[in-house]
Amino acid sequence: MGFGSYDESEQQQQTADEDDVDAVNVHQNDHDGQLSFESDASTDELVSQLGTMRDESDDADE
């Protein structure tokens, strides 16, 4: 067999197998609820931590 050739029986088998596969429902676990959390850290502390994490990420990329 040359480049790009295939066995027709293998192609037919793949097609038959694909018919048996169930479709994936990406909306099966959708959630319309709310999320909330409590923290003892102030907004300034959280923003500072975010800045530190970004700086560390930028240093790792270099």
C-alpha positions as CSV (number, residue, x, y, z in Angstrom):
1,M,0.0,0.0,0.0
2,G,1.2,3.5,-0.8
3,F,1.0,6.6,1.2
4,G,-2.6,7.5,1.7
5,S,-3.9,4.1,1.0
6,Y,-6.2,2.3,3.4
7,D,-8.0,-1.0,3.7
8,E,-11.7,-0.5,2.8
9,S,-12.8,-3.0,5.4
10,E,-11.1,-1.0,8.1
11,Q,-12.9,2.2,6.9
12,Q,-16.2,0.4,7.0
13,Q,-15.5,-0.9,10.5
14,Q,-14.8,2.6,11.8
15,T,-18.0,3.9,10.3
16,A,-20.0,1.1,12.0
17,D,-18.3,1.9,15.4
18,E,-19.1,5.6,15.2
19,D,-22.8,4.8,14.9
20,D,-22.7,3.0,18.3
21,V,-21.2,6.1,20.1
22,D,-23.7,8.1,22.2
23,A,-23.6,11.8,21.6
24,V,-22.2,14.0,24.4
25,N,-24.7,16.4,26.0
26,V,-22.6,19.5,27.0
27,H,-25.6,21.0,28.8
28,Q,-26.3,17.9,31.0
29,N,-24.8,19.5,34.1
30,D,-25.7,23.2,33.5
31,H,-26.3,25.1,36.8
32,D,-28.3,28.3,37.1
33,G,-27.5,28.9,40.8
34,Q,-25.5,31.5,42.6
35,L,-22.0,31.5,44.0
36,S,-20.9,33.4,47.1
37,F,-18.0,33.3,49.5
38,E,-16.8,35.0,52.6
39,S,-13.2,36.2,53.1
40,D,-11.3,37.9,55.9
41,A,-9.0,39.5,53.3
42,S,-9.7,43.0,52.1
43,T,-10.1,43.9,48.5
44,D,-6.7,45.6,48.5
45,E,-5.1,42.4,49.9
46,L,-6.8,40.3,47.2
47,V,-5.7,42.6,44.4
48,S,-2.2,42.6,45.7
49,Q,-2.2,38.8,45.8
50,L,-3.5,38.7,42.2
51,G,-0.7,41.1,41.1
52,T,1.9,38.8,42.7
53,M,0.4,35.8,41.0
54,R,0.5,37.5,37.6
55,D,4.1,38.6,38.2
56,E,5.1,35.1,39.0
57,S,3.3,33.8,36.0
58,D,5.1,36.3,33.7
59,D,8.5,35.4,35.2
60,A,7.8,31.7,34.5
61,D,6.9,32.4,30.9
62,E,10.2,34.0,30.2
